[in-house]
Amino acid sequence: MIRGAIFDMDGLMFDSERLVYEIWQEMMDENGFNYNLEIFKKTIGLRTDKAEQYYCDLYGSSFYYKPFKQRSRETFIARVTNDGVPIKKGLFEILDYLKANSIKIAVATSTSAQTAVNIIKMAGVYDYFDAFVCGDDVKNGKPHPEVFLTAAQKLGIPPKDCVAFEDSINGIKSAYAANMMTVMVPDLLAPTEEIRPMLSFLCKDLTQAVQFLQGQNNI
């Protein structure tokens, strides 16, 4: 029986990864770097330090990642402040369902706490959550299971009684390694043959994920 639900943030709850990609593409074009969507996809689900290492490996050790990251964050906040947070289909429906059935809910994201909490509050869903675990709260980023194990611990629920909702490959690996049920709602990344055996359920949006929950708990 499912007693806890743990959500990734970017690309899962919010359609934010496309906006972040657009911002990075603009910055890299302005600075003369060869950049594209496939490069950006390699950073999805990575914590900041791992993303920085990836860019430095690709563009050389002199690549100044931190100013790009800071500008990306500031530009993203400015745009969602102006235009609103792009919310994924079914988010409110699944959160309402979980609350109605007394299932505890947590966030497990690679994004920093400052940014994540700000965006979650702007989206109007902060009060749904019982716990938050962000990139700067853990030592090991996804695909290591630490972020999901920490979230389960904060909820006070064994990992085997939790379901993790993810859009990224690294996220699914992380949740699977934590011994949780896994629901993938693909965004920019399609499931690979490697992770398909790790999936408890694959769906196109969070509305379909409610059906999975109903089947698991017979509600």
Sequence and secondary structure as in RCSB ss.txt:
>XXXX:A:sequence
MIRGAIFDMDGLMFDSERLVYEIWQEMMDENGFNYNLEIFKKTIGLRTDKAEQYYCDLYGSSFYYKPFKQRSRET
FIARVTNDGVPIKKGLFEILDYLKANSIKIAVATSTSAQTAVNIIKMAGVYDYFDAFVCGDDVKNGKPHPEVFLT
AAQKLGIPPKDCVAFEDSINGIKSAYAANMMTVMVPDLLAPTEEIRPMLSFLCKDLTQAVQFLQGQNNI
>XXXX:A:secstr
   EEEE  BTTTB  HHHHHHHHHHHHHHTT    HHHHHTTTT  HHHHHHHHHHHH TT  HHHHHHHHHHH
HHHHHHHH   B TTHHHHHHHHHHTT EEEEE SS HHHHHHHHHHHT GGG SEEE GGG SS TTSTHHHHH
HHHHHT  GGGEEEEESSHHHHHHHHHTT EEEE  SSS   TTTGGG SEE SSHHHHHHHHHHHHT 
